[in-house]
């Protein structure tokens, strides 16, 4: 039976560093924590409950439509759908470009379509792009596939542009997230709902910590190129997510918010690009 007393927010990738940071800021809601691994979901929910945060878990493969439909059904039972934080994703370190495509882009499109059915007046969806998505220029040859990743030939259309490189696919997938966000703004808007994306810069998650250990000089240079004078923390992203889900952001939709400490503008400077390639 549906509990109408709860304002519900779903967090995909909820067991990860940024997902958990978001969960810990959204203390006024009932949270549905979802991730691929049931064990990771259970651990995250236990941690949140110990902090007196109202949370339930639901393991889900976001690339599986049937599984995502079960997630939306579960969400509807928890109360009044208020928002979605779609933080699930993988980096190019997985090594397989098609895996990156499936999780970061196809999964996002499936999630956006599925939660549209729950969207209602005042609800908001926050997607995760990346500052590197801004480095991929517009091109109708691949943009059509980035925008419609559920099409049967979508990956094949993008493949010639990425050279078999999973890191390149990551960058392209994040441009795709921004395109999906913009494309769905009017669709969601007609239901009184909003959809936005966030593009984080260098955030010191476990993945970034590993990169810092493996490439200390490059990471040091990236920090020096950040106008804010430091790398980001998961909480820097979580605070923006909380704002975007709130009524204070009621007139923000169909756009991407850079949360990068200002580094993107420096990375696009040709002089700095020369430094980074040496």
C-alpha positions as CSV (number, residue, x, y, z in Angstrom):
1,X,0.0,0.0,0.0
2,X,1.3,3.4,-1.0
3,X,2.5,5.7,1.9
4,X,1.4,9.2,0.9
5,X,3.1,10.8,3.9
6,X,6.6,10.5,2.4
7,X,8.3,12.7,-0.1
8,X,10.4,10.3,-2.0
9,X,13.7,10.8,-3.8
10,X,15.5,8.0,-5.7
11,X,19.3,7.9,-5.9
12,X,20.8,5.6,-8.5
13,X,24.4,4.8,-7.9
14,X,23.4,5.5,-4.4
15,X,26.1,3.2,-2.8
16,X,28.9,5.3,-4.4
17,X,30.8,8.2,-3.0
18,X,28.7,11.0,-4.6
19,X,25.5,9.1,-4.3
20,X,26.0,8.6,-0.5
21,X,27.0,12.2,-0.1
22,X,23.8,13.3,-1.8
23,X,21.8,10.9,0.5
24,X,23.4,12.4,3.6
25,X,22.2,15.9,2.6
26,X,18.7,14.9,1.7
27,X,17.5,14.3,5.2
28,X,14.0,15.7,4.7
29,X,13.0,12.9,2.3
30,X,12.5,9.2,2.2
31,X,15.3,7.9,0.1
32,X,15.2,4.9,-2.3
33,X,18.9,3.8,-2.7
34,X,19.5,1.8,-5.8
35,X,22.7,0.4,-7.2
36,X,23.8,-2.7,-9.2
37,X,24.9,-4.7,-6.2
38,X,22.5,-5.9,-3.6
39,X,25.3,-6.1,-1.1
40,X,26.4,-2.5,-1.8
41,X,22.8,-1.3,-1.5
42,X,22.3,-3.1,1.8
43,X,25.5,-1.6,3.2
44,X,24.5,1.9,2.1
45,X,21.0,1.6,3.6
46,X,22.4,0.3,6.9
47,X,24.8,3.3,7.1
48,X,22.1,5.8,6.3
49,X,19.7,4.3,8.8
50,X,22.3,4.4,11.5
51,X,22.5,8.2,10.8
52,X,18.7,8.4,11.3
53,X,18.1,8.9,7.6
54,X,14.9,7.3,6.2
55,X,16.2,5.0,3.5
56,X,15.2,1.8,1.7
57,X,17.1,-0.1,-0.9
58,X,16.4,-1.7,-4.2
59,X,19.1,-3.3,-6.4
60,X,18.7,-2.6,-10.1
61,X,20.5,-2.9,-13.4
62,X,19.7,0.4,-15.0
63,X,20.4,-1.0,-18.5
64,X,17.5,-3.5,-18.1
65,X,14.1,-1.9,-18.9
66,X,12.2,-4.6,-17.0
67,X,14.4,-4.0,-13.9
68,X,14.0,-0.3,-14.1
69,X,10.2,-0.7,-14.4
70,X,10.3,-2.7,-11.2
71,X,12.3,0.1,-9.6
72,X,9.7,2.7,-10.5
73,X,6.9,0.4,-9.2
74,X,8.8,0.1,-5.9
75,X,9.3,3.9,-5.8
76,X,5.6,4.6,-6.4
77,X,4.8,2.4,-3.3
78,X,7.1,4.5,-1.1
79,X,5.1,7.7,-1.2
80,X,5.0,11.0,-3.2
81,X,7.6,11.0,-5.9
82,X,9.6,14.2,-5.5
83,X,12.9,13.7,-7.2
84,X,15.5,11.5,-8.9
85,X,19.3,11.8,-8.6
86,X,20.7,9.7,-11.4
87,X,24.3,9.3,-10.2
88,X,25.0,5.8,-11.6
89,X,27.8,5.5,-14.1
90,X,31.2,4.1,-14.8
91,X,34.5,5.7,-16.0
92,X,36.6,4.7,-19.0
93,X,38.7,2.5,-16.7
94,X,36.3,-0.3,-17.3
95,X,38.2,-0.6,-20.6
96,X,35.1,-1.6,-22.8
97,X,33.6,1.3,-24.7
98,X,30.3,-0.5,-25.2
99,X,30.0,-1.0,-21.4
100,X,30.5,2.7,-20.9
101,X,27.9,3.4,-23.6
102,X,25.4,1.0,-22.1
103,X,25.7,2.2,-18.5
104,X,26.3,5.9,-18.9
105,X,24.1,6.7,-21.9
106,X,21.6,3.9,-22.6
107,X,21.0,3.5,-18.9
108,X,20.3,7.2,-18.5
109,X,17.8,7.3,-21.4
110,X,16.0,4.2,-19.9
111,X,15.9,5.9,-16.5
112,X,14.6,9.2,-17.9
113,X,11.9,7.5,-19.8
114,X,10.8,5.3,-16.9
115,X,10.6,8.0,-14.3
116,X,8.7,10.3,-16.7
117,X,5.7,8.2,-15.7
118,X,6.2,9.2,-12.1
119,X,6.9,12.8,-12.8
120,X,4.4,15.3,-11.5
121,X,4.0,18.9,-10.5
122,X,7.0,20.0,-8.5
123,X,9.2,16.9,-9.0
124,X,12.8,17.2,-10.4
125,X,15.3,14.9,-12.0
126,X,19.0,15.5,-11.7
127,X,21.3,13.7,-14.2
128,X,25.1,13.5,-14.1
129,X,27.1,14.6,-17.0
130,X,30.8,15.7,-16.6
131,X,33.0,18.7,-17.5
132,X,34.6,16.5,-20.2
133,X,31.2,16.3,-21.9
134,X,31.7,20.0,-22.7
135,X,34.9,19.2,-24.6
136,X,33.0,17.2,-27.3
137,X,31.9,19.6,-30.1
138,X,28.4,19.4,-31.7
139,X,28.3,17.0,-34.7
140,X,25.0,15.8,-36.3
141,X,26.8,12.5,-37.3
142,X,27.1,11.3,-33.7
143,X,24.7,13.6,-31.9
144,X,21.7,11.8,-33.3
145,X,23.0,8.6,-31.7
146,X,23.9,10.3,-28.4
147,X,20.4,11.7,-28.1
148,X,18.7,8.4,-29.0
149,X,20.9,5.7,-27.5
150,X,18.1,3.1,-27.4
151,X,18.1,3.0,-31.2
152,X,19.5,-0.4,-32.4
153,X,22.4,1.2,-34.3
154,X,23.3,3.9,-31.8
155,X,26.6,2.5,-30.6
156,X,27.7,1.7,-34.2
157,X,27.1,5.3,-35.2
158,X,29.3,6.6,-32.4
159,X,32.1,3.9,-32.6
160,X,34.0,5.5,-35.6
161,X,34.5,8.7,-33.6
162,X,36.0,7.1,-30.4
163,X,38.7,4.9,-31.9
164,X,37.9,1.9,-29.6
165,X,38.8,4.0,-26.6
166,X,36.7,3.7,-23.5
167,X,37.8,7.1,-22.1
168,X,36.7,8.7,-25.3
169,X,33.4,6.9,-25.1
170,X,33.0,8.3,-21.5
171,X,33.5,11.9,-22.9
172,X,30.9,11.3,-25.6
173,X,28.5,9.7,-23.3
174,X,28.5,12.7,-21.0
175,X,27.7,15.0,-24.0
176,X,24.9,12.6,-24.6
177,X,23.5,13.1,-21.1
178,X,23.4,16.8,-21.6
179,X,21.5,16.3,-24.9
180,X,19.0,14.0,-23.3
181,X,18.4,16.5,-20.5
182,X,17.7,19.4,-22.9
183,X,15.6,17.2,-25.1
184,X,13.3,16.1,-22.2
185,X,12.8,19.6,-20.7
186,X,9.6,20.4,-22.5
187,X,8.3,16.8,-22.1
188,X,8.8,16.9,-18.3
189,X,7.7,20.6,-18.2
190,X,4.3,19.7,-19.5
191,X,3.8,17.6,-16.3
192,X,5.0,20.5,-14.1
193,X,8.4,18.8,-13.5
194,X,12.0,19.8,-14.1
195,X,15.1,18.0,-15.5
196,X,18.7,19.3,-15.2
197,X,22.2,17.9,-15.4
198,X,25.3,18.5,-13.4
199,X,28.8,18.4,-14.8
200,X,31.3,17.8,-12.0
201,X,35.0,18.6,-12.3
202,X,37.7,16.7,-10.5
203,X,35.9,15.3,-7.4
204,X,38.1,13.3,-5.0
205,X,36.1,10.1,-5.0
206,X,37.9,6.7,-4.7
207,X,38.4,6.7,-8.5
208,X,40.1,10.2,-8.4
209,X,42.2,9.1,-5.4
210,X,43.5,6.2,-7.4
211,X,44.3,8.5,-10.3
212,X,46.2,10.8,-8.0
213,X,48.3,7.8,-6.8
214,X,48.9,6.6,-10.4
215,X,49.5,10.0,-12.0
216,X,50.6,12.4,-9.2
217,X,52.2,15.0,-11.4
218,X,49.2,15.3,-13.7
219,X,46.8,15.5,-10.9
220,X,49.0,18.2,-9.3
221,X,48.9,20.2,-12.5
222,X,45.1,19.8,-12.7
223,X,44.8,21.2,-9.2
224,X,47.0,24.1,-10.1
225,X,44.8,24.9,-13.1
226,X,41.6,25.0,-10.9
227,X,40.7,28.6,-10.1
228,X,39.1,27.6,-6.9
229,X,42.5,26.4,-5.8
230,X,41.5,22.8,-4.8
231,X,39.9,19.6,-6.0
232,X,36.3,19.0,-5.4
233,X,34.8,16.9,-2.7
234,X,31.6,14.8,-3.0
235,X,29.9,17.2,-0.7
236,X,30.4,20.1,-3.2
237,X,28.3,18.1,-5.6
238,X,25.7,17.0,-3.0
239,X,25.0,20.6,-1.9
240,X,24.2,21.6,-5.5
241,X,22.0,18.5,-6.0
242,X,20.1,19.5,-2.9
243,X,19.5,23.0,-4.2
244,X,18.4,21.7,-7.7
245,X,15.8,19.4,-6.1
246,X,14.5,22.2,-3.9
247,X,11.8,24.9,-4.7
248,X,14.7,27.4,-4.7
249,X,15.6,26.0,-8.2
250,X,12.0,26.1,-9.4
251,X,12.9,28.1,-12.6
252,X,15.9,26.0,-13.6
253,X,15.3,23.2,-16.1
254,X,16.7,21.8,-19.4
255,X,20.3,23.0,-18.7
256,X,23.6,21.8,-17.4
257,X,25.3,23.2,-14.3
258,X,29.1,23.1,-14.2
259,X,30.4,22.3,-10.7
260,X,34.1,22.2,-11.5
261,X,35.9,24.9,-9.5
262,X,36.4,26.8,-12.8
263,X,38.8,24.3,-14.3
264,X,37.0,23.7,-17.6
265,X,37.8,27.1,-19.0
266,X,41.4,26.6,-18.1
267,X,41.5,23.2,-19.8
268,X,40.2,24.6,-23.0
269,X,42.9,27.2,-23.0
270,X,45.4,26.1,-25.8
271,X,48.4,27.0,-23.7
272,X,47.2,24.7,-20.9
273,X,46.3,21.9,-23.3
274,X,49.9,22.0,-24.4
275,X,51.1,21.5,-20.9
276,X,48.7,18.6,-20.3
277,X,49.9,16.7,-23.4
278,X,53.6,16.8,-22.4
